[in-house]
Amino acid sequence: MAFDASATRSSRNAVDSSDFDFSDPFAILDNMKVPCSASMSGTKAIREYLSSAPLESVLNLDPGAKLYFHWANWSHTCQLQREIHAGNPARLDALEKALSSLKRIEVYLKSSRGTIVTSLHELYESYLDPRLRVSLFGINGQHNNEREILFSEVGEAGPFTRLAGMKWFDKNIYGLFVFRKILLGFVPQRQFRLGTNVDSTWWLHSSPLDAIKATVHQLSQKGILFKVESRCDLSRLIHGTKEDAIVHFPKAFFSASASSKQIVSQIEKGEELPFKITGEELQKDGVWLSNAGGEQSFFFIKAETLFKDRSFDYERAILSYQEWFIKELK
């Protein structure tokens, strides 16, 4: 393990509960800032990546990192990681050691019933448990006032902040807890997801005079996870798409491809296809309801909502990307 949980905790940035999708704690993994495995690249390195790379790292599929993959984003590679770690317990031991220091950090939880002392380690474990998460954090991070739970890492006398405000939370530490859970037996049945660093252009109010860039952050058969670099950009998108908007999406992602090299070559041409989307469609799908991140913000749009009659071409392309990995893992 190359990850130091204590160091990450001490340097974490303050966040707000509105940054998190409380209904799906595993979705936070999609927005982690993870290092690449610099010595490995391309689908041919997938086995080496699974057996040797730090758990939090991604595999770049091209030198420019336009495409990348993380093992937790596909149920098949989750299962392979379990098998690899079963044969190499030293890696799981290293993961446990990286998290063990959090057991020594006391935190204080206060409610109308009194104050209890627990550890930061237990708090992360509680967030992972769906039943405890509802009890401690409420529904979508919102409690009734009489049930509000407060948090302090200073002492029993406080000062306290709202537990659901997530000031204590670090996505990278949380990611290690999720990886540990996967390796010890929980394998989320996630469809294949591919990370990208490719831009799309949004014309707000359908006008080129009101354009904004959004990164195509992750592709799956179900749809697209977009990223914008600031809350200001997200606010512009939310308000600017109340009327029709036009999304110029990379044309490369509508062609089935036999290799990552082939798709990157298409990406570099910079060709885009325009798709009109209405504010009513975005509201109906709840696109703006959650946007995990910090200053950066993320939002998900279903393939059929954005692409309509072209969604079949898109889904076929995603299946071809999955085949790159299936071929190398046979």
Disulfide bonds with the S-S distance in Angstrom:
none
